[in-house]
Amino acid sequence: SHAPPSTAFAFGRYTSKARLALFFSRDEAGKTGSAFIDPEHVLLGSIRAGRGLKGRIFERVHISLDAAREKVSRMVRAGESLPYSVEIPFSETTEKVLLAAAGEADGMGHESIGIAHLLLGIIDCKHSTARSLLTDWGMTAPRVRKDLAQLLNEET
């Protein structure tokens, strides 16, 4: 399968928090020696980047980064950590998540793509560990969309 040009992911539209989430997702993937950045890593990166959010999209569901990492590590086999010099590409599933996140922002008429849109992109992605974690935590698409509507005036 041919990777779409990176412009398809519209990184220029990402909020600083969402970019930070992707930066952290690479870090999370590297720590566990993953060959790809998977949706689970994007989820962990989003939780890390979203810690200081005024809207605190994760706060109501009481997700701690440690608890999330622990759950992910139980589901995903970890290997030796990779040095920063190693480039870790997005997995095909993660590419779908990023495209879905942009689609969510477009559908809501939002110029920027933020952490909440990344979460919606993950929820959109059937059969991923990250999605099942979010749904276990009660973070369904309607709920995140509702949160987003309330948080819109803040930096989501």
C-alpha positions as CSV (number, residue, x, y, z in Angstrom):
1,S,0.0,0.0,0.0
2,H,1.2,3.4,-0.9
3,A,1.6,6.0,1.9
4,P,-0.3,9.2,1.2
5,P,1.7,12.4,1.0
6,S,2.1,13.9,4.5
7,T,0.0,16.9,3.4
8,A,-3.0,14.5,3.7
9,F,-2.5,14.7,7.4
10,A,-2.7,18.5,7.4
11,F,-0.2,18.9,10.2
12,G,-0.2,22.6,9.7
13,R,-3.8,22.6,11.1
14,Y,-2.8,21.0,14.3
15,T,-2.9,22.9,17.6
16,S,0.3,23.1,19.5
17,K,-1.1,20.5,22.0
18,A,-2.0,18.1,19.2
19,R,1.5,18.4,17.7
20,L,2.9,17.8,21.1
21,A,0.7,14.7,21.4
22,L,2.2,13.4,18.2
23,F,5.7,14.2,19.4
24,F,5.0,12.3,22.6
25,S,3.5,9.4,20.7
26,R,6.8,8.9,18.9
27,D,8.4,8.9,22.3
28,E,6.0,6.4,23.7
29,A,6.5,4.1,20.6
30,G,10.3,4.4,21.0
31,K,10.3,3.6,24.7
32,T,8.7,0.2,23.9
33,G,10.7,-0.5,20.8
34,S,7.8,-0.4,18.5
35,A,8.5,-0.3,14.8
36,F,5.5,1.9,14.2
37,I,3.6,4.6,16.0
38,D,0.3,2.9,16.7
39,P,-3.0,4.4,17.8
40,E,-2.1,3.3,21.4
41,H,0.9,5.5,21.3
42,V,-1.1,8.4,20.0
43,L,-3.5,7.9,22.8
44,L,-0.7,7.9,25.4
45,G,0.8,11.0,23.7
46,S,-2.6,12.7,23.8
47,I,-3.0,12.0,27.5
48,R,0.5,13.4,28.1
49,A,0.0,16.5,26.0
50,G,-3.5,17.0,27.4
51,R,-2.5,17.1,31.0
52,G,-2.5,20.9,31.2
53,L,-5.6,21.4,29.1
54,K,-8.1,23.8,30.7
55,G,-10.9,21.6,29.3
56,R,-9.2,18.6,30.7
57,I,-11.0,16.2,28.4
58,F,-9.5,13.3,30.3
59,E,-10.3,14.6,33.8
60,R,-13.9,13.5,34.0
61,V,-13.0,10.0,33.1
62,H,-10.1,10.0,35.6
63,I,-7.5,8.6,33.2
64,S,-4.0,8.8,34.6
65,L,-1.1,8.5,32.2
66,D,0.4,5.7,34.4
67,A,-2.8,3.7,34.4
68,A,-3.1,4.1,30.6
69,R,0.5,3.1,30.0
70,E,0.1,0.1,32.3
71,K,-3.0,-1.0,30.3
72,V,-1.4,-0.5,27.0
73,S,1.7,-2.4,28.1
74,R,-0.4,-5.3,29.0
75,M,-1.9,-5.4,25.5
76,V,1.1,-4.5,23.5
77,R,4.3,-6.5,23.6
78,A,7.3,-4.2,24.5
79,G,10.8,-4.6,23.2
80,E,14.1,-2.7,23.7
81,S,13.7,1.1,23.5
82,L,14.9,2.8,20.3
83,P,17.2,5.7,20.2
84,Y,15.9,9.1,19.0
85,S,17.9,8.9,15.8
86,V,15.6,6.0,14.6
87,E,12.7,7.3,12.6
88,I,9.5,5.6,13.6
89,P,6.7,5.9,11.0
90,F,3.0,6.0,11.6
91,S,1.3,2.6,11.2
92,E,-1.4,2.3,8.6
93,T,-4.0,2.3,11.3
94,T,-2.6,5.5,12.8
95,E,-2.7,7.1,9.3
96,K,-6.4,6.3,9.3
97,V,-6.8,7.8,12.7
98,L,-5.1,11.0,11.6
99,L,-7.2,11.3,8.5
100,A,-10.3,10.6,10.5
101,A,-9.3,13.3,13.0
102,A,-9.0,15.8,10.1
103,G,-12.4,14.6,8.9
104,E,-14.0,15.2,12.4
105,A,-12.6,18.7,12.4
106,D,-13.9,19.3,8.9
107,G,-17.3,17.9,9.8
108,M,-17.6,20.3,12.8
109,G,-16.3,23.2,10.7
110,H,-13.3,23.5,12.9
111,E,-10.2,25.1,11.4
112,S,-7.8,23.5,13.9
113,I,-7.2,19.9,14.7
114,G,-6.8,19.4,18.4
115,I,-6.4,16.5,20.9
116,A,-10.2,15.9,21.0
117,H,-10.2,15.4,17.2
118,L,-7.4,12.9,17.6
119,L,-9.4,11.0,20.2
120,L,-12.4,11.0,17.8
121,G,-10.1,9.7,15.1
122,I,-9.1,6.9,17.5
123,I,-12.7,6.1,18.4
124,D,-13.5,6.0,14.7
125,C,-10.9,3.3,14.2
126,K,-12.6,-0.1,14.8
127,H,-10.6,-3.0,16.4
128,S,-7.8,-0.9,17.9
129,T,-6.6,-1.4,21.4
130,A,-6.7,2.4,21.8
131,R,-10.3,2.5,20.9
132,S,-11.3,-0.2,23.3
133,L,-9.5,1.6,26.1
134,L,-11.3,4.8,25.3
135,T,-14.7,3.1,25.2
136,D,-13.9,1.2,28.4
137,W,-13.3,4.7,30.0
138,G,-16.7,5.8,28.7
139,M,-15.2,8.1,26.0
140,T,-17.6,7.5,23.2
141,A,-17.8,9.7,20.1
142,P,-21.0,11.5,21.1
143,R,-19.6,12.3,24.5
144,V,-16.2,13.6,23.1
145,R,-18.1,15.7,20.5
146,K,-20.3,17.1,23.3
147,D,-17.2,17.9,25.4
148,L,-15.6,19.5,22.3
149,A,-18.6,21.8,21.8
150,Q,-18.3,22.9,25.4
151,L,-14.5,23.3,25.2
152,L,-14.4,25.1,21.9
153,N,-13.5,28.5,23.3
154,E,-10.6,26.9,25.1
155,E,-7.5,25.5,23.5
156,T,-8.6,22.0,22.8
